[in-house]
């Protein structure tokens, strides 16, 4: 790991969070690496903190937080030679897991110390990066309800799934969307469009056809069908139990570039679990080699002994 190192930690509030970060960076101190920890109390402050760290000349910036925190930091580092390290502190940690990092932050820090740098691709929508997925329609509404559930019941997968069911139960009608996919225009009526960049996340849900598209350097564009409320609940259940299949339950299209226009001039776009209002049209594209990230060293397979 190159130093100097800046650790950007989405610590929330309170001394307990700060103490935890202190424990996690102990290996940096033991290794004698020059480093600085910058605690961020509010998620909205992360982009500015990442820009400041970039301007301050750090060789490595470690993002300590969930997928949303990592995405915000990555957006500011794209196109630079600064290495991005990840300490997974979120609920799902899809991007960290896709890189082979341990979901235990302490173990992940040890992996970073011995890790190597590599180039990875990212997706982009209206100039903002996403590492796992981006979407519009029902999914941003689901995230809003999920954050409310977290605030009441704590962060857990059960709270996430329950909030999703509540959003689907209040679904009204699909939106009319004009899509331009690699130059081809089509009109769709859909409650949600989901654009995947992370093959690992799709593998988790058994969506192997989308994995193949991502490995070819494309975005996997999932278009939910025009469904009634009760049908949509069944659709969500098939996804949850890994039984949903493209061309039967939804439309799947591979795209290097996608533009979506809606009747509304501004819509909420979800990127890696975070929500943001953006102005239409919504332009998505792939960015090969957008980031330099630190990944664990993969141990070579043992050589079988001669008979």
C-alpha positions as CSV (number, residue, x, y, z in Angstrom):
1,X,0.0,0.0,0.0
2,X,1.4,3.4,-1.0
3,X,1.6,6.1,1.5
4,X,0.7,8.8,2.6
5,X,-2.7,7.3,3.3
6,X,-6.0,9.0,4.1
7,X,-8.8,7.1,5.8
8,X,-12.2,8.6,5.1
9,X,-14.5,7.1,7.7
10,X,-18.3,7.5,7.6
11,X,-18.3,7.3,11.4
12,X,-21.8,8.6,12.0
13,X,-22.0,10.2,15.5
14,X,-20.7,9.4,18.9
15,X,-17.4,8.4,20.4
16,X,-18.0,4.7,19.9
17,X,-17.7,5.0,16.1
18,X,-14.6,7.0,16.4
19,X,-13.0,4.4,18.8
20,X,-13.9,1.6,16.3
21,X,-12.0,3.4,13.5
22,X,-9.1,3.8,15.8
23,X,-8.9,0.1,16.3
24,X,-9.2,-0.7,12.6
25,X,-6.2,1.6,11.6
26,X,-3.9,0.0,14.2
27,X,-2.2,-2.1,11.5
28,X,-1.3,1.0,9.6
29,X,0.5,2.3,12.7
30,X,2.2,-1.0,13.2
31,X,3.5,-1.0,9.6
32,X,4.9,2.5,10.0
33,X,2.9,3.9,7.1
34,X,2.2,7.6,7.1
35,X,-1.6,8.1,7.4
36,X,-4.3,10.4,8.5
37,X,-7.9,9.6,9.6
38,X,-10.7,12.0,8.7
39,X,-14.0,11.2,10.4
40,X,-17.2,12.2,8.4
41,X,-20.3,12.7,10.5
42,X,-22.8,13.2,7.6
43,X,-23.1,11.3,4.4
44,X,-23.6,14.5,2.4
45,X,-20.1,15.6,3.4
46,X,-18.3,12.6,1.8
47,X,-17.9,14.0,-1.8
48,X,-16.3,17.2,-0.5
49,X,-14.0,15.2,1.9
50,X,-12.9,12.9,-0.9
51,X,-12.1,15.9,-3.2
52,X,-10.1,17.5,-0.4
53,X,-8.1,14.3,0.2
54,X,-7.4,14.1,-3.5
55,X,-6.2,17.7,-3.6
56,X,-4.0,17.1,-0.6
57,X,-1.9,14.6,-2.5
58,X,-2.6,11.3,-0.8
59,X,-1.3,8.3,-2.7
60,X,-4.0,6.0,-1.2
61,X,-7.5,6.8,0.1
62,X,-9.3,4.2,2.1
63,X,-13.1,4.5,2.2
64,X,-14.5,3.1,5.4
65,X,-18.3,2.6,5.1
66,X,-21.0,0.9,3.1
67,X,-21.5,0.8,-0.7
68,X,-22.8,4.3,-0.8
69,X,-19.8,5.7,1.0
70,X,-17.4,3.8,-1.3
71,X,-19.3,5.0,-4.4
72,X,-19.1,8.7,-3.3
73,X,-15.4,8.4,-2.7
74,X,-14.8,6.5,-6.0
75,X,-16.7,9.2,-7.9
76,X,-14.0,11.8,-6.8
77,X,-11.1,9.4,-7.5
78,X,-12.1,8.2,-11.0
79,X,-9.4,8.9,-13.6
80,X,-6.7,9.6,-11.1
81,X,-3.7,7.4,-10.1
82,X,-4.8,7.4,-6.4
83,X,-5.4,3.9,-5.1
84,X,-8.8,3.2,-3.5
85,X,-8.8,0.9,-0.5
86,X,-12.1,-0.3,1.1
87,X,-13.0,-1.1,4.7
88,X,-16.5,-2.6,4.5
89,X,-18.8,-1.3,7.2
90,X,-22.2,-1.6,5.4
91,X,-25.0,-4.0,5.3
92,X,-24.4,-5.8,2.0
93,X,-20.9,-4.7,1.0
94,X,-21.4,-6.0,-2.6
95,X,-18.4,-4.1,-4.1
96,X,-16.0,-5.1,-1.3
97,X,-17.1,-8.7,-1.6
98,X,-16.7,-8.6,-5.4
99,X,-13.0,-7.7,-4.9
100,X,-12.5,-10.7,-2.6
101,X,-12.3,-8.5,0.6
102,X,-13.4,-10.0,3.9
103,X,-16.6,-8.6,5.3
104,X,-14.9,-8.2,8.7
105,X,-13.3,-4.8,8.6
106,X,-10.3,-5.8,10.7
107,X,-9.5,-8.7,8.4
108,X,-10.1,-6.5,5.3
109,X,-7.4,-4.0,6.6
110,X,-4.9,-6.8,6.8
111,X,-5.8,-7.8,3.3
112,X,-5.3,-4.2,2.1
113,X,-1.8,-4.0,3.7
114,X,-0.7,-7.0,1.7
115,X,-2.8,-6.2,-1.4
116,X,-2.0,-5.2,-4.9
117,X,-3.4,-2.5,-7.1
118,X,-5.6,-3.3,-10.1
119,X,-7.9,-1.4,-12.5
120,X,-11.6,-1.9,-12.4
121,X,-14.6,-0.7,-14.4
122,X,-17.4,1.4,-13.2
123,X,-20.8,2.6,-14.4
124,X,-21.7,6.3,-14.8
125,X,-25.0,8.2,-14.8
126,X,-25.0,11.9,-15.6
127,X,-21.4,12.2,-14.5
128,X,-21.8,10.3,-11.2
129,X,-20.2,6.8,-10.7
130,X,-21.9,3.6,-9.6
131,X,-20.0,0.5,-8.7
132,X,-22.9,-2.0,-8.2
133,X,-26.1,-0.6,-9.7
134,X,-28.2,2.4,-10.5
135,X,-32.0,2.6,-11.0
136,X,-35.0,4.7,-11.3
137,X,-38.7,4.0,-10.5
138,X,-39.6,1.7,-7.6
139,X,-36.2,1.0,-6.3
140,X,-35.3,4.5,-5.1
141,X,-38.6,4.5,-3.3
142,X,-37.7,1.2,-1.7
143,X,-34.4,2.8,-0.5
144,X,-36.2,5.7,1.1
145,X,-38.5,3.3,3.0
146,X,-35.5,1.1,3.9
147,X,-33.7,4.0,5.5
148,X,-36.8,4.8,7.6
149,X,-36.9,1.1,8.7
150,X,-33.2,1.2,9.6
151,X,-33.8,4.3,11.7
152,X,-36.5,2.5,13.6
153,X,-35.3,-1.1,13.8
154,X,-31.6,-0.9,13.1
155,X,-29.6,-1.9,10.1
156,X,-30.3,-5.5,9.1
157,X,-31.2,-7.5,6.0
158,X,-34.6,-8.4,7.5
159,X,-35.5,-4.7,7.8
160,X,-34.3,-4.1,4.2
161,X,-36.5,-6.9,2.9
162,X,-39.6,-5.9,4.9
163,X,-39.4,-2.3,3.8
164,X,-39.2,-3.5,0.2
165,X,-42.4,-5.5,0.6
166,X,-44.2,-2.4,2.0
167,X,-43.1,-0.3,-1.0
168,X,-44.4,-2.9,-3.5
169,X,-47.7,-3.1,-1.6
170,X,-48.3,0.7,-2.3
171,X,-47.3,0.5,-6.0
172,X,-49.7,2.5,-8.3
173,X,-48.8,2.3,-12.0
174,X,-45.8,2.1,-14.3
175,X,-44.0,5.0,-15.9
176,X,-43.6,5.7,-19.6
177,X,-39.9,5.8,-20.5
178,X,-38.1,6.4,-23.8
179,X,-34.9,4.4,-23.9
180,X,-32.0,4.9,-26.4
181,X,-29.8,1.8,-26.1
182,X,-26.6,2.0,-28.1
183,X,-28.4,4.3,-30.5
184,X,-31.7,2.3,-30.8
185,X,-34.8,4.0,-29.5
186,X,-37.7,2.1,-27.8
187,X,-40.6,3.1,-25.6
188,X,-41.4,1.1,-22.4
189,X,-43.9,1.2,-19.7
190,X,-42.3,-0.1,-16.6
191,X,-42.4,0.4,-12.8
192,X,-38.6,0.2,-12.6
193,X,-35.4,0.0,-14.6
194,X,-32.4,-1.5,-12.9
195,X,-28.9,-1.1,-14.4
196,X,-26.2,-3.5,-13.0
197,X,-22.5,-3.0,-13.2
198,X,-21.4,-5.6,-10.6
199,X,-21.3,-9.2,-11.7
200,X,-20.9,-10.4,-8.1
201,X,-24.3,-8.9,-7.0
202,X,-26.0,-10.6,-9.9
203,X,-24.4,-13.9,-9.1
204,X,-25.8,-13.6,-5.6
205,X,-29.3,-13.6,-7.1
206,X,-28.7,-16.2,-9.7
207,X,-29.0,-13.8,-12.6
208,X,-26.2,-15.4,-14.7
209,X,-27.3,-14.0,-18.0
210,X,-26.6,-10.5,-16.7
211,X,-23.2,-11.7,-15.4
212,X,-22.2,-12.7,-18.9
213,X,-23.1,-9.2,-20.3
214,X,-21.0,-7.4,-17.6
215,X,-18.0,-9.6,-18.3
216,X,-18.3,-8.6,-21.9
217,X,-17.9,-4.9,-20.8
218,X,-21.6,-4.0,-20.9
219,X,-24.1,-2.8,-18.4
220,X,-26.9,-5.3,-17.7
221,X,-30.2,-3.4,-18.1
222,X,-33.2,-5.0,-16.4
223,X,-36.6,-3.7,-17.4
224,X,-39.5,-4.8,-15.2
225,X,-42.7,-5.6,-17.1
226,X,-45.9,-3.6,-16.9
227,X,-47.6,-5.3,-14.0
228,X,-50.4,-4.9,-11.6
229,X,-49.7,-4.6,-7.9
230,X,-50.3,-8.3,-7.0
231,X,-48.3,-9.3,-10.0
232,X,-45.4,-7.1,-9.0
233,X,-45.4,-8.7,-5.5
234,X,-45.0,-12.1,-7.2
235,X,-42.3,-10.8,-9.4
236,X,-40.3,-9.5,-6.4
237,X,-40.8,-12.9,-4.7
238,X,-39.3,-14.7,-7.7
239,X,-36.3,-12.4,-7.5
240,X,-35.9,-12.9,-3.8
241,X,-35.9,-16.7,-4.1
242,X,-33.6,-16.6,-7.2
243,X,-36.3,-18.0,-9.6
244,X,-36.7,-14.9,-11.8
245,X,-35.5,-15.4,-15.4
246,X,-34.9,-13.0,-18.2
247,X,-37.2,-13.1,-21.3
248,X,-39.8,-14.7,-19.1
249,X,-40.1,-12.4,-16.0
250,X,-38.3,-9.3,-17.3
251,X,-36.4,-7.8,-20.2
252,X,-32.6,-8.0,-20.1
253,X,-30.5,-5.9,-22.5
254,X,-26.8,-5.4,-22.7
255,X,-25.7,-1.8,-23.3
256,X,-22.5,0.2,-23.4
257,X,-24.5,3.4,-23.4
258,X,-28.1,4.0,-22.3
259,X,-30.2,7.2,-22.2
260,X,-33.6,7.3,-20.5
261,X,-36.1,10.1,-20.9
262,X,-39.3,10.4,-18.8
263,X,-42.2,12.8,-18.6
264,X,-40.8,14.3,-15.4
265,X,-37.9,16.7,-15.8
266,X,-36.3,15.5,-12.6
267,X,-36.4,12.0,-11.1
268,X,-34.8,10.3,-8.1
269,X,-31.9,8.1,-9.2
270,X,-30.5,5.4,-6.9
271,X,-26.8,4.7,-7.0
272,X,-25.3,2.0,-4.8
273,X,-27.9,2.4,-2.2
274,X,-27.9,6.3,-2.2
275,X,-30.6,8.5,-3.7
276,X,-30.2,11.7,-5.6
277,X,-32.4,14.0,-7.7
278,X,-31.1,14.3,-11.3
279,X,-32.2,16.2,-14.3
280,X,-33.5,14.3,-17.3
281,X,-32.3,12.8,-19.7
282,X,-30.5,10.2,-17.7
283,X,-27.3,9.1,-19.5
284,X,-25.7,5.8,-18.4
285,X,-22.5,4.4,-19.7
286,X,-19.6,2.0,-18.9
287,X,-16.2,3.3,-17.8
288,X,-13.6,0.6,-18.4
289,X,-10.6,0.9,-16.0
290,X,-12.1,3.9,-14.2
291,X,-10.6,3.2,-10.8
292,X,-7.4,1.9,-9.3
293,X,-8.4,-0.3,-6.3
294,X,-6.5,-2.4,-3.8
295,X,-7.4,-6.1,-3.9
296,X,-6.2,-9.1,-1.8
297,X,-3.4,-11.2,-3.1
298,X,-4.8,-14.6,-4.2
299,X,-2.7,-17.4,-2.9
300,X,-1.5,-19.8,-5.6
301,X,-3.1,-23.3,-5.6
302,X,-0.9,-25.9,-3.9
303,X,1.1,-28.1,-6.2
304,X,0.2,-31.7,-5.8
305,X,3.1,-33.9,-4.5
306,X,4.7,-36.3,-6.9
307,X,3.6,-39.9,-6.4
